[in-house]
């Protein structure tokens, strides 16, 4: 008789089941907090587990444009982060999961067109990274978050036509990529990821410099050299070839601001942060959520009425403040 092969398939979870798993982690954290009291290392560990799960799940949701679902878990992440800031250990304030959380929030608001709110969250992430820079040698994750943060901030600043500031973040991203390529530090990113980022950032720098210096044409020699490292079939290589063919600055900038370019940057820099124990989301649940999320495609989408996660369309809501005030109010209620 043939020996039956052992099944090696992970269980696929629906979105509702993933929300429930996060709720179970929160319930466990609340029990530990109640039983062990203030400043216990177990409490810090529990907070980190929830934030890690929220970050990982949000990265998956955002990749599939599930904005509403990403908002649900990132709201929980903010709540846990503020609670950990108050009840956790001092070192928890400089843990890489915190700036990663604020980067994800920045990407979510960028995704829905709130560039002001996006920058506020990205500046929060930058503040944490700056305070933690002395730990970068012992924790390479901080360097990887710095890389992802620089890529996202570059995109947002380009969208609001602040190319001079955007160039500075491109330089930060390039410095991080070079450190990984030259093996000056370890990284979550694979070699292929670094090649992708190096090629895209090289051309992005040339585009931005050409526009700022008012040059007649975009310098592409370095990018052509970088392109040789690519396989023809990769989405990034196809995007790079399109950029090499453009004739005008406006056309090149339009490609840098495209959803395709944004998606490649986000996946390349943030997917490595998905924790190994993250539940696998079923495609059936993803497809169902996507079919019921068409209302989130409007450019002026803002996150009003957060309790119900109901979208409204208005340009003047301060989504950053709404999210932070909601998390703070929940912290007050817990005392």
N, C-alpha and C positions, 0 to 999 in steps of 0.2 A: 504493500500500500504506500502511496506517496505521502510524504510527511507534509502536513498542512503548514503553510507559511504563516508565521506570526504576523498579525496585523500591525502595521507601523504607521497608522494614520492617526493624526491628532483629531480629537473631537472638534467639530465646528460649532461655534456658539452664535446664537442670534444676538442682536444688539441689546434686547431686553435682558438676556441672560448675562451679558457683560456688565450692564448697569447693576444687576443684582449682585454680581461678584464684587464689584467695587463697594456696594452697600455692606456686604458681609465684612470686608476689610475694615470699613469705618466702624461697624458695630464692635469688632474685635478691639480696635484701637480705643474706643470709648470704655470698654470693659477694663482694659489694661490701665487706662488713665485713672479710672475710679478705684481699682484695687491697689495699684502700686503708688499712686500719688504723684507729686510734682517732681520734675527733673529726673525721671528714671530713664536709663538707656533703652529699656524696652519700649518706652513711649516714643522716643526718637525713631527707633527702628520701625515701629508701626506707622508713623507718619510718613517715613521715607517709602515704605512699601506702597502706600496709597498713592503718593505723588508719582512714584515710578510707574504704577499701573495707569494712572490718568495720563501721564505723558505718552506712554507707549500706545495706548488705545487712541488718544487724540491724533497722533501721527498717522495712524492707519485711517481714521475717519477723514482727516484733512486730505489725504492722498486721493480718496474717493469723492471729495467735495461734499462730504456729509457734515455741513456746517453746523446744523442744529445739534446733531449728536456730539460733535466735538465740543460745542459750547457747554453741553451738560457736564461732560467729564472735566473740562478745564475750570469750570466754576467750582467744582468740588476740589480740584487741585489748589486753587487759590485759597479756599477756605482752610484746607489742611496745611498749606504753607504758612498762613498767618498764625494758625494755632501752634504749629511747630516752632515758629519764631518766638512765641510767648512761652510755651511750655517745654520746649526741647532744650538741648544742650547748646552751648555757645558755638561749637563747631558746625552745628546744623545750619547756621546762617550762611556758611560758605560752602555748602555742599553743592555739587554741580547740578543736581536735579532742580534746584531753585531757578538759576538762570535759564535752564532748558525749558522750564514751565513758562516763563515769561516770554521766551522766544516763540513758543507755540501759540501763546495768546497774541503776540504781535503778528504772527503769520495769519491767524484766524481773522483778525481785524483788517489786515491788508487784503485778505481774500474777499472780504465783503465791502471794500472800498473806504474804510475808515482809516485813513493814513495818519491822521493826528493821534488817534487812540493807539494805533499800531506802534508809532514811534515812542509813545509814553511807556508802553510795556517793554519795548526794546531798550530804552534808556534805563529802565529798572534792571533789566538783565545785565546791561553794561556796568552798572554801578556794583552789582554783586560780583561780576567777573573782575572788576578793578580791585575790589576789596580782597579778592581771593588770589590775586596774581602771584603772591609769594608761595602759594601751594601748587602752582602749575607743574613744577618739576616732579613732585610726588604724586600728582593726580593728572595724568594726560587727558582725562575726560574734560577738564577745564579748557584745554587747548582746542579740543574738538568742538566744544560749545562756542568758544570764541570764534572759530572758523564759521560755523553755521550762523551765528549772530551777525558777523560781518557781512555775509552774503545776503541775509534778509534785510539788514539795514541799508545796504547798497540799493536793493530793489525799491524800497519805500522812498528813499531820498530821490531816486531817479524819477519816480512817479510824481513827486511834487516839484520837479525841476530844480533840485539842489545838487547839481552834478559836481560842484566843487567839494562838497562834503561827501558825496557818494564815492569820489575817487579815494578819499582817505580810508574808507572801509574796504575798498577793493585792495588797497595796499596791505591792510591788516590780514585779509583773507589770503592773499598771495604769500605773505610771510609765513603764515601757518602751514600752507600747503608745502612750501619749500622745506620747512622743518621736518615734515613727515617724509617727503621724498628723499631728503638727505639723511634720514634716520637719526635726526637729532632728538626725536622723542617718539614714543610709541603712540599708537592711534587705533581707534575703532575702525577707521576707514581702510578699505582694501586698496591695493595698488591701482586697480582699474578706476576706483572712485577718485583717487588723487589725480590720475591722468585726465579724467573728465573735467574735474574742477580746474586743473592747471590750464587746460586748453580754453575753457570758457572764460576764465578770469583774465587770461592773457589778452584775448580779443576784446573783452569788455573794457579793460584798461585802455587799449588802443582806441576804441570808439570814444570813450569819455575824454581822453586827452586830445584827440583830434577835434572834438566839438569845442572844448574849452580853449584850445589854441587857435581855433578858427582856421584849421588847415583845409586845403582844398580836397584832400582825399584821406581815407582811413588807412593807416599803416597796418598791413596785414602779413608782413614777412614772418614775424615771430609766430603768428597764428598758423600760417601754412606749415611751418616746421613742426608745430605741436600736433597738427592734424595727422601727421604721418604715424603718430602713436596710436591712432584710433583704428578700430575695425569699421569697415564701411557700413555695417548693418546697425550700428548703435544709434539711438535717437539723438544723442549729443553730437555725433559726427555729422549727421544730416543737418542739424541746426547750425553747426559751425560752417558747413559748406554754404548754407544759405547766406550767412553773414559775410562770408568771403566774396560773395557775388554782388552784394548791394553796392549801389552807386552813390547814395546820398546819406548824410548824417541822420536825417529824420527817419529814413527807412531802417538804418542800423539800430537806432534807438528803439524803434517800434518792435523790432525782434527781441531786443533785450528786455522789453517790458511785456512780452507775450506770455500767455499762460504756459506755453510749452517750455520756455526758458525758466520761468518761475518753478514749474513742476520738477524739472531736472535738478535745479539747485536744491530744492527742498528735499527731494527723495535722496539725493546723493549725500547730503550733510546730516540729515536727521533720521533716516531709516536705521542707521547703525545703532541708534539709541533705543530701539525697541527691545525691551527686556525679553530674555528667552522664555520666561513663564507667562508671557502675554497670551490670553486666549485667542485662538484662531477664529476670525470672523467668517461666517458662512457667506458665500456669494449670493445665495438666495436672499438673505437678510439685507445685504448691501444693495442688490437690485431693487428690492421693494422700497427701501428708504430713498434711493435715488429717484424712483418714479413719483414719490410723494414729496419731493423737495424742490419742485420747479419754482416756487415762490421765492427761493433764496438767490435767484439769478439776477435780480435787479441791482443796478450799480450803487444805489443809495441805501442799500440795506443797512439797518442799524439794529442793535440788540436791545430794544426797549421791552418792557414787561418781562423781566428776566425770570420771574417765578414760573410763568407759563411757557417760556421760550417761544413767545409769539412775535413774529417779525412785524415791524412798522417801518415806514419809509419816510425818513426825515433827516435833514442834513445837520441839525444843530444839537442832537443828543450827544452827551459826553459818555460814551460807552465805557471808557476806562474808569471814570469815577463811579458809574453805576455798578460795575463789577466789583470794584474794591470796596465800596460802601456796603454792598450786600454781604461780602465775606466778613467784613468787620462787624456788621450787625449780628451775624450768626455767632461770632466769637463772644460778643457781649451777652447774648442769650444763654450761652453755655455756662456763664459764671453765676 
